[in-house]
Amino acid sequence: MRNPKEIAINFENAAKNKATLPLRQMVALAVFAGMYIALAGVGATVGSCTIANPSVAKLVSGCIFSAGLMMVVIAGAELFTGNNLMSIALVRRQISVLSLLRNWVVVYLGNAVGGIAVAAMIVYGHTPGIIDSKLSASIVGIATAKAGLSFGDAFLRGVLCNFLVCVAVWMAASSKKVSGKIACIFMPIMLFVMCGYEHCVANLYYLPAGLFTASEYGIAAKSLTIAGCLHNIAAVTLGNIVGGAVFVGLGYWLALYPSLHPVQQK
């Protein structure tokens, strides 16, 4: 098991690699991550849509959704929310602002492509129809609820969400075994889903899936609009950056390092 200082050094090295990834590789890995998170979202909705008790439904959804980050970490992919931890390498002067922004922008767009692609494939492959009308109604209901959040609510739920996601990624880096990584990821991700927090990459699947499903299945959802979806994505993305890059990334920098000088490795 790695200690927190060793984890921080590993994240610095990982950030340097992420910042210099060739564009084609960065895009491909970002699309993979978007698809992994989206498919976890599909499974979470399928698994919970017939459960009447809201608390139990949230618990089941959270347990299933954790598979998304497991696939990202273990299979290897570029996830925007996890890459917010590159902030620790930025303040340690290991990467530049431009290289950080290049990674974040490219990975975000790649995640969006992956999420929207899965949304289109599951809707037009008619996955929402596999459980009578309950699954399609749940997909539209989830998107409608997200699009209806105020900016402040979406932002703060985004902060809390990516705080937990980045803690999960940080904890997973402590283990050298797959089993340890899975154990570290499971609880924080289950917690954020159970509590109804907001993840921008997940929402890049949930919101398009809701729009596509409402249109394909003729479900009335007047309050589910493109403007509402963009409003949610903007607020949640900003919240995720604060929760991951500031609270966890810069937080561990303050906790672990007495100065800005780069780590001298032996």
C-alpha positions, 0 to 999 in steps of 0.5 A: 500500500502506498502512503499519501505522499507516494500517491501524490508523487504518482499523481504528479508523474501521471499528470505529466504523462497525461499532459503530453499524450498525443492528441489521437491517444487522448481523444480515444481514451476520453471517448472510452471513459465517456462510454464506461460512465454512460454504460454504468449509468444505463445499468444503474437505471435498469437496476433501480427503475422497478424499485418502489422504495426511493432509498433502496433504488438509490442504493442499488443504483449507486452500487451498480454505477461504481462499475463505471469508475472501476472500468476507467481506472482498471481498463485505463481511460481519460476521465475529465473529473478524475483528471481534475487532480492534475491540479496538484502537478500544476501547483508543483510546477510539473505541468503548465497551465496550457498543457492542463487546459489542453488535457481538460478540454480535449478529454471533456469533449471526448467524454461527451462524445462517448456519453452521447454516443451511448445515449443514442445507441441505447435509445435507438436500439430500444433498450428503454423498452425492455422493462415495459414503460418503467425504464423509459419513464425513469430515463426521462424522469432522471433527465428532467430532474437534473435539468430542473435544478437551480444553478446553485444546487447543481453547482454544490452537488457537483462540488460534493460529487467530484470531491468523492470521485477524486477521493475514490481515485486517490484511494485507488492509487494507494493499492497495487492490486486490482481487488484493492482498487475496486474496494477503494472505488466502490464506497465513495461512488456509491455514496455520491449516487445515493446522495444525489450528487451531480457528475458532469460526465454522467450527465453528458449521458443522462441528459441526452438519453432523456431527450432522445427517449422522450422524443422516441417514445413520445413521453411528454416532458415539457420541462426537459429542454436543451437550455435546461440541460446546458444550464445543468452541465455548466453548473455541474462542470464548474462544481466538479472542478472545484470539488476535484481540482481545488478541494482534493488536488490543492487540498492534498498539496497544502496537506502534504507539501511545505513548499512549491519546490518540485519533489526530489525523487531518489 
